[in-house]
Amino acid sequence: MADFYDHVKIYIKAGNGGNGCISFHREKYVAYGGPDGGDGGHGGNVVFVIDEGTNTLLDFRNRKKFVAKNGGDGMPSKFHGATAEDLIIPVPEGTVIRDAKTGKIIKDMSRCEPFIAAKGGRGGWGNRHFATPTRRAPRFAKNGLEGEAKELLLELKMLADVGFVGLPNVGKSTLLSMISAARPKIANYHFTTLAPMLGVVSVDDNAFVAADIPGLIEGASEGLGLGHDFLRHVDRCRLLVHVVDIAGSEGRDPIEDIEMINDELLKYSVELAERPQIIAANKCDILDPETADEAKARLEKYAAENGFEVIYISAASGENVKPLCRRVYEMLQELPPLTIYEAEEQEVIEEPQNPDDLTITKQGKDWIVEGEWLKWLMSGINFDDRESFMYFEKMIRDKGIIQKMREAGIADGDSVILYDLEFDFVD
């Protein structure tokens, strides 16, 4: 367990845009060169990419904060600030990215292109953009916008066509080692497998991917044993191979085992419990000859009543293992493709466009005025410059903010606080 991570919470922050530059052209023999402040560069995006060489989120054990670089500030002579490089985060294929607050799916990193999870802020305009016939020397520029910041949940759901389920020590790992190049730990005790194992199974000139899921026990859907931690890795499986100990070598009844496991699957997910199943009756080579016919007839009767197919195998000796693989492949051809989760609707955060979105509250003798558009406007104002301040005053008057302050009850002489700006109201 210590070296397998399949879910983690992380924080990502895209880079801020660079600030626009306040500059004026200076050249010998050129009078009144005018503003030439360059724009700021865009901040770096945070981008997730598929890393086909990993099957665990172990790299996130000690690092859970990812911050992209900010864009460069604009420079004189209309030089644009540098656009920051994107921050690349590699994840195993099958990683589902969720919003940590809502739990909604943002992106399923399965068979897809790189995904921009957080967009960098746009660079601010230099002062050359604010020159007009009546304002020829603007002494203000726009600051860059902040990059997006998010808390995300990364959840690995392995991409496997087939899932081997069953109680501990029934032979799932042995079976996977016989039919693929996977080398899971095999031993004669419970919970030998501590993490899901993937293997590519060849059938003639074709192949499918099988997953050995750590043994389930009663109560797994409620968190008992190891199965609860890894049931998510069965979610995508199109077909389940239910491995049971037909010989009852540990004194268990195979039918009771099947019912118990299926009950746990049902508690975890109704959809998962309804997936097609093949019963792989393992350890048939050590069946008691005197009771073998009775045990098989009882299992086949139960399987027929529940719509399951039974194949008797010995994972240890390889008996009937190839026919099992061939039958699995045949059934996969008739089933829907592997599940790729669709993104769920997310709240889209855009550059503030509505000046009317204001909050005006009174705290003691002061009036507090806040709003996203107002905050965005103030980010590009140089309040030490008279012309810049006049531009700010004109904007809040033209956009109706002064009128809304009046309507809220603010009178001449009242103290008003707009973020870092405090003044006495005079209309």
C-alpha positions as CSV (number, residue, x, y, z in Angstrom):
1,M,0.0,0.0,0.0
2,A,2.8,2.4,0.8
3,D,4.0,2.6,-2.9
4,F,0.6,2.7,-4.6
5,Y,-1.3,6.0,-4.8
6,D,-4.6,6.2,-6.8
7,H,-6.2,9.3,-5.4
8,V,-4.8,12.6,-4.2
9,K,-5.8,16.2,-3.7
10,I,-3.6,18.9,-5.3
11,Y,-3.6,22.7,-5.7
12,I,-2.8,24.3,-9.1
13,K,-2.2,27.9,-10.0
14,A,-1.7,29.3,-13.5
15,G,0.7,32.2,-13.9
16,N,-0.4,35.8,-13.7
17,G,-0.2,38.0,-16.7
18,G,2.7,40.5,-16.8
19,N,2.0,44.2,-16.2
20,G,1.8,46.7,-19.0
21,C,4.6,49.3,-19.1
22,I,4.3,53.1,-18.7
23,S,6.9,54.6,-21.0
24,F,7.4,57.5,-23.4
25,H,9.4,57.5,-26.6
26,R,12.7,59.4,-26.1
27,E,14.9,60.1,-29.2
28,K,17.1,62.9,-30.2
29,Y,15.4,65.4,-32.6
30,V,12.0,63.7,-32.0
31,A,9.8,65.9,-29.9
32,Y,6.7,64.5,-28.1
33,G,7.5,60.9,-29.1
34,G,4.4,59.7,-27.4
35,P,3.6,56.7,-25.2
36,D,5.4,53.5,-26.2
37,G,4.9,51.1,-23.2
38,G,4.7,47.5,-24.2
39,D,2.1,44.9,-23.1
40,G,2.7,42.3,-20.5
41,G,3.2,38.7,-21.5
42,H,0.6,36.0,-20.7
43,G,1.0,33.8,-17.7
44,G,1.8,30.1,-18.1
45,N,-1.1,27.5,-18.3
46,V,-1.2,24.4,-16.1
47,V,-1.5,21.4,-18.5
48,F,-2.1,17.7,-17.8
49,V,-0.6,15.2,-20.1
50,I,-0.8,11.4,-20.2
51,D,2.4,9.6,-19.0
52,E,2.2,6.0,-20.5
53,G,5.1,4.9,-18.3
54,T,3.3,5.1,-15.0
55,N,0.3,3.4,-13.4
56,T,0.2,5.2,-10.0
57,L,0.0,8.7,-8.6
58,L,3.0,8.1,-6.5
59,D,4.8,11.2,-7.9
60,F,2.2,13.4,-6.0
61,R,3.0,11.9,-2.6
62,N,5.4,14.7,-1.7
63,R,4.3,17.4,-4.1
64,K,0.7,18.7,-4.0
65,K,1.2,22.4,-5.1
66,F,1.8,23.3,-8.7
67,V,2.3,26.9,-9.7
68,A,3.1,28.1,-13.3
69,K,5.4,31.1,-14.0
70,N,4.1,34.6,-14.4
71,G,4.3,36.5,-17.7
72,G,7.0,39.1,-18.1
73,D,6.2,42.8,-17.7
74,G,6.0,45.0,-20.7
75,M,9.0,47.2,-21.6
76,P,9.7,50.5,-23.3
77,S,9.8,50.9,-27.1
78,K,6.6,48.7,-27.4
79,F,8.5,45.6,-26.4
80,H,6.1,42.8,-25.3
81,G,6.8,41.0,-22.1
82,A,7.7,37.3,-22.4
83,T,4.9,34.8,-22.4
84,A,5.6,32.2,-19.6
85,E,6.0,28.5,-20.4
86,D,3.2,26.1,-19.6
87,L,3.6,24.0,-16.5
88,I,3.3,20.3,-17.6
89,I,1.9,17.8,-15.1
90,P,2.2,14.1,-16.3
91,V,-0.4,11.7,-15.0
92,P,-1.1,8.0,-15.7
93,E,-3.7,7.2,-18.3
94,G,-7.1,6.7,-16.8
95,T,-6.7,9.6,-14.3
96,V,-10.0,11.4,-13.7
97,I,-9.6,15.0,-12.7
98,R,-12.4,16.4,-10.4
99,D,-13.2,19.7,-8.9
100,A,-12.3,19.3,-5.2
101,K,-15.2,21.5,-4.0
102,T,-18.1,20.0,-6.1
103,G,-16.7,16.6,-7.0
104,K,-17.7,17.1,-10.6
105,I,-15.6,15.6,-13.4
106,I,-13.5,18.2,-15.2
107,K,-11.5,15.8,-17.5
108,D,-10.9,12.1,-18.0
109,M,-7.3,11.7,-19.0
110,S,-7.9,8.7,-21.2
111,R,-6.9,8.5,-24.8
112,C,-6.9,12.3,-25.1
113,E,-4.7,15.2,-26.0
114,P,-3.0,17.4,-23.4
115,F,-5.6,19.3,-21.3
116,I,-5.3,22.8,-20.0
117,A,-6.7,22.7,-16.5
118,A,-5.9,26.3,-15.5
119,K,-5.4,29.2,-17.9
120,G,-2.8,31.8,-17.4
121,G,-3.8,35.4,-16.9
122,R,-3.6,37.8,-19.9
123,G,-0.9,40.4,-20.0
124,G,-1.9,43.9,-19.2
125,W,-1.9,46.7,-21.8
126,G,1.0,49.2,-21.9
127,N,0.1,52.9,-21.8
128,R,0.3,53.3,-25.6
129,H,-3.2,51.7,-25.8
130,F,-4.7,54.5,-23.7
131,A,-3.5,57.4,-25.9
132,T,-6.4,59.5,-27.4
133,P,-6.6,62.8,-29.2
134,T,-7.3,64.5,-25.9
135,R,-5.1,62.3,-23.7
136,R,-1.8,62.2,-25.5
137,A,0.4,61.2,-22.5
138,P,-1.4,58.6,-20.4
139,R,0.6,57.8,-17.3
140,F,-1.1,54.6,-16.5
141,A,-1.2,51.0,-17.8
142,K,-3.1,47.8,-17.1
143,N,-1.8,45.2,-14.7
144,G,-1.9,41.6,-15.9
145,L,-4.8,39.4,-14.9
146,E,-4.4,36.7,-12.3
147,G,-4.1,33.1,-13.5
148,E,-6.8,30.6,-12.6
149,A,-6.3,28.7,-9.3
150,K,-8.1,25.5,-8.4
151,E,-8.1,22.6,-6.0
152,L,-8.4,19.3,-7.8
153,L,-8.9,15.7,-6.9
154,L,-7.0,13.2,-9.1
155,E,-8.5,9.7,-9.1
156,L,-6.9,6.9,-11.0
157,K,-9.4,4.5,-12.7
158,M,-7.3,2.0,-14.6
159,L,-8.0,1.3,-18.3
160,A,-8.7,-2.4,-18.3
161,D,-11.1,-4.3,-20.5
162,V,-11.5,-7.2,-18.0
163,G,-11.4,-7.2,-14.2
164,F,-10.5,-10.3,-12.2
165,V,-12.6,-10.2,-9.0
166,G,-12.9,-12.7,-6.2
167,L,-12.0,-13.4,-2.6
168,P,-8.4,-13.4,-1.5
169,N,-6.2,-16.4,-2.4
170,V,-8.5,-17.8,-5.1
171,G,-5.8,-17.6,-7.8
172,K,-6.4,-14.2,-9.5
173,S,-2.7,-13.3,-9.5
174,T,-1.6,-16.7,-10.7
175,L,-4.1,-16.5,-13.5
176,L,-2.8,-13.1,-14.6
177,S,0.8,-14.2,-14.5
178,M,-0.1,-17.2,-16.7
179,I,-1.8,-15.2,-19.5
180,S,0.3,-12.1,-19.6
181,A,3.8,-10.7,-18.8
182,A,2.6,-9.2,-15.5
183,R,4.4,-10.5,-12.5
184,P,2.3,-10.0,-9.4
185,K,3.4,-11.3,-6.1
186,I,2.0,-14.9,-5.6
187,A,1.9,-16.6,-2.2
188,N,-0.5,-18.8,-0.2
189,Y,-1.9,-16.2,2.1
190,H,-4.6,-13.6,2.0
191,F,-4.0,-10.1,0.6
192,T,-0.8,-11.1,-1.3
193,T,-1.8,-8.5,-3.9
194,L,-1.7,-5.0,-2.4
195,A,-2.3,-3.0,-5.5
196,P,-4.1,-3.5,-8.8
197,M,-2.0,-5.1,-11.5
198,L,-2.4,-4.7,-15.3
199,G,-1.5,-7.3,-17.9
200,V,-1.8,-7.4,-21.7
201,V,-3.3,-10.7,-22.8
202,S,-2.6,-11.9,-26.4
203,V,-5.2,-14.0,-28.2
204,D,-3.9,-15.0,-31.6
205,D,-3.1,-11.7,-33.3
206,N,-5.3,-9.7,-30.9
207,A,-5.0,-8.5,-27.3
208,F,-7.0,-7.1,-24.4
209,V,-6.0,-5.6,-21.0
210,A,-6.8,-7.5,-17.8
211,A,-6.6,-6.2,-14.2
212,D,-6.1,-8.2,-11.1
213,I,-8.0,-6.4,-8.4
214,P,-6.9,-7.1,-4.8
215,G,-9.2,-9.6,-3.1
216,L,-12.6,-8.5,-1.9
217,I,-14.1,-9.5,1.4
218,E,-17.5,-9.1,3.0
219,G,-18.0,-5.4,3.8
220,A,-15.5,-4.2,1.1
221,S,-18.0,-1.6,-0.2
222,E,-18.1,-0.2,3.3
223,G,-14.4,0.1,3.6
224,L,-13.3,-3.3,5.0
225,G,-10.3,-5.0,3.7
226,L,-8.4,-3.7,0.6
227,G,-11.2,-4.1,-1.9
228,H,-12.8,-0.8,-1.1
229,D,-9.7,1.1,-2.0
230,F,-9.5,-0.5,-5.4
231,L,-13.1,-1.0,-6.5
232,R,-12.8,2.2,-8.5
233,H,-10.4,0.3,-10.8
234,V,-13.2,-2.1,-11.9
235,D,-15.4,0.8,-12.9
236,R,-14.3,0.8,-16.6
237,C,-14.1,-2.9,-17.0
238,R,-16.4,-4.1,-19.7
239,L,-16.4,-7.7,-18.5
240,L,-15.7,-9.3,-15.1
241,V,-14.0,-12.7,-14.7
242,H,-15.2,-14.0,-11.3
243,V,-12.5,-16.3,-10.0
244,V,-13.7,-18.8,-7.4
245,D,-12.1,-21.8,-5.7
246,I,-14.2,-24.7,-7.0
247,A,-12.3,-27.1,-4.8
248,G,-13.2,-25.3,-1.6
249,S,-9.6,-25.7,-0.5
250,E,-10.2,-23.2,2.4
251,G,-13.5,-24.7,3.5
252,R,-15.6,-22.1,1.7
253,D,-18.6,-22.7,-0.6
254,P,-18.0,-21.3,-4.1
255,I,-21.6,-20.2,-4.7
256,E,-21.7,-18.4,-1.4
257,D,-18.4,-16.7,-2.4
258,I,-19.9,-15.6,-5.7
259,E,-23.0,-14.2,-4.0
260,M,-21.0,-12.4,-1.4
261,I,-18.7,-10.7,-4.0
262,N,-21.6,-9.7,-6.2
263,D,-23.4,-8.3,-3.3
264,E,-20.4,-6.0,-2.5
265,L,-20.3,-5.0,-6.2
266,L,-24.0,-4.1,-6.1
267,K,-23.5,-2.0,-2.9
268,Y,-20.7,-0.1,-4.6
269,S,-22.4,0.4,-8.0
270,V,-25.6,-1.1,-9.5
271,E,-24.1,-0.6,-13.0
272,L,-21.0,-2.5,-12.1
273,A,-23.0,-5.4,-10.7
274,E,-24.8,-5.7,-14.0
275,R,-21.7,-6.1,-16.1
276,P,-21.4,-9.5,-17.9
277,Q,-19.5,-12.1,-15.9
278,I,-17.6,-15.3,-16.6
279,I,-17.1,-17.6,-13.7
280,A,-13.6,-19.0,-13.8
281,A,-13.9,-22.1,-11.6
282,N,-10.2,-22.3,-10.5
283,K,-8.3,-25.2,-8.9
284,C,-10.4,-27.8,-10.7
285,D,-7.3,-30.0,-10.8
286,I,-7.5,-30.6,-7.0
287,L,-11.2,-31.3,-6.9
288,D,-12.1,-34.4,-4.8
289,P,-13.0,-37.0,-7.5
290,E,-15.8,-38.3,-5.3
291,T,-17.6,-35.0,-5.1
292,A,-16.4,-33.3,-8.3
293,D,-19.5,-34.1,-10.5
294,E,-21.8,-32.9,-7.7
295,A,-19.9,-29.7,-7.2
296,K,-19.8,-28.9,-10.9
297,A,-23.5,-29.7,-11.4
298,R,-24.4,-27.4,-8.5
299,L,-22.3,-24.5,-9.8
300,E,-23.6,-24.9,-13.4
301,K,-27.2,-24.9,-12.2
302,Y,-26.6,-21.7,-10.2
303,A,-24.8,-20.1,-13.2
304,A,-27.6,-20.9,-15.6
305,E,-30.2,-19.4,-13.3
306,N,-28.2,-16.2,-13.1
307,G,-27.0,-15.9,-16.7
308,F,-23.3,-16.6,-16.0
309,E,-21.0,-18.8,-18.1
310,V,-18.7,-21.3,-16.3
311,I,-15.2,-22.3,-17.5
312,Y,-13.2,-24.7,-15.3
313,I,-9.5,-23.9,-15.1
314,S,-6.4,-24.5,-13.2
315,A,-4.3,-21.3,-13.1
316,A,-1.4,-23.2,-11.6
317,S,-1.1,-25.8,-14.3
318,G,-2.5,-23.8,-17.2
319,E,-5.5,-26.2,-17.8
320,N,-8.2,-24.5,-19.9
321,V,-6.6,-21.1,-19.5
322,K,-6.2,-20.4,-23.3
323,P,-9.9,-21.3,-23.9
324,L,-10.9,-18.9,-21.2
325,C,-8.8,-16.1,-22.8
326,R,-10.3,-16.8,-26.2
327,R,-13.9,-16.7,-24.8
328,V,-13.1,-13.5,-23.0
329,Y,-11.9,-11.9,-26.2
330,E,-15.0,-13.1,-28.1
331,M,-17.3,-11.6,-25.5
332,L,-15.4,-8.3,-25.6
333,Q,-16.2,-8.0,-29.3
334,E,-19.9,-7.8,-28.5
335,L,-19.6,-5.3,-25.6
336,P,-19.6,-1.5,-25.8
337,P,-16.2,0.2,-25.8
338,L,-14.3,1.2,-22.7
339,T,-15.9,3.9,-20.7
340,I,-14.5,7.4,-21.0
341,Y,-16.1,9.8,-18.6
342,E,-17.6,13.0,-19.9
343,A,-16.8,16.3,-18.3
344,E,-19.6,17.6,-16.1
345,E,-20.8,21.2,-16.5
346,Q,-18.5,23.6,-14.7
347,E,-18.9,27.2,-13.6
348,V,-17.0,29.2,-16.2
349,I,-15.1,32.1,-14.8
350,E,-14.5,34.9,-17.3
351,E,-13.1,38.3,-17.2
352,P,-15.6,40.5,-15.3
353,Q,-17.9,42.3,-17.7
354,N,-20.8,43.5,-15.4
355,P,-20.1,46.8,-13.6
356,D,-23.5,46.4,-11.9
357,D,-22.3,43.5,-9.9
358,L,-21.6,45.5,-6.8
359,T,-21.8,44.8,-3.0
360,I,-22.3,48.0,-1.0
361,T,-22.4,47.6,2.8
362,K,-22.0,49.9,5.8
363,Q,-19.6,49.0,8.6
364,G,-19.6,51.6,11.3
365,K,-19.1,55.0,9.7
366,D,-17.6,53.6,6.6
367,W,-19.2,52.3,3.4
368,I,-17.6,49.3,1.8
369,V,-18.0,49.0,-2.0
370,E,-16.8,45.8,-3.7
371,G,-17.2,44.1,-7.1
372,E,-15.2,42.0,-9.6
373,W,-15.4,44.5,-12.4
374,L,-14.5,47.4,-10.0
375,K,-11.5,45.4,-8.7
376,W,-10.4,44.7,-12.3
377,L,-10.7,48.4,-13.2
378,M,-8.6,49.5,-10.2
379,S,-5.8,47.1,-11.0
380,G,-4.8,49.3,-13.9
381,I,-5.1,52.7,-12.3
382,N,-2.1,54.7,-11.0
383,F,-3.8,56.7,-8.3
384,D,-0.8,58.9,-7.8
385,D,-1.2,60.2,-11.3
386,R,-3.9,62.9,-11.7
387,E,-4.8,62.0,-15.3
388,S,-5.1,58.3,-14.4
389,F,-7.3,59.1,-11.4
390,M,-9.5,61.2,-13.7
391,Y,-9.9,58.3,-16.1
392,F,-10.9,56.1,-13.1
393,E,-13.5,58.7,-12.0
394,K,-14.9,59.0,-15.5
395,M,-15.3,55.2,-15.8
396,I,-17.2,54.7,-12.5
397,R,-19.4,57.6,-13.4
398,D,-20.1,56.4,-16.9
399,K,-20.8,52.8,-15.7
400,G,-23.4,54.0,-13.2
401,I,-21.4,53.0,-10.1
402,I,-21.6,56.5,-8.6
403,Q,-25.4,56.4,-9.1
404,K,-25.7,53.0,-7.4
405,M,-23.7,54.3,-4.4
406,R,-26.1,57.2,-4.1
407,E,-29.1,54.8,-4.3
408,A,-27.6,52.7,-1.5
409,G,-27.6,55.7,0.8
410,I,-24.1,57.1,0.5
411,A,-24.2,60.9,1.0
412,D,-21.7,63.7,0.5
413,G,-18.9,63.6,3.1
414,D,-19.4,59.9,3.9
415,S,-16.2,57.7,4.1
416,V,-16.1,55.2,1.2
417,I,-13.6,52.3,0.9
418,L,-12.9,50.7,-2.5
419,Y,-10.4,47.9,-1.7
420,D,-7.1,49.9,-1.1
421,L,-8.7,53.3,-1.9
422,E,-10.4,55.3,0.8
423,F,-11.9,58.7,0.2
424,D,-14.7,61.1,1.2
425,F,-17.7,60.8,-1.2
426,V,-18.5,64.0,-3.2
427,D,-20.7,63.8,-6.2
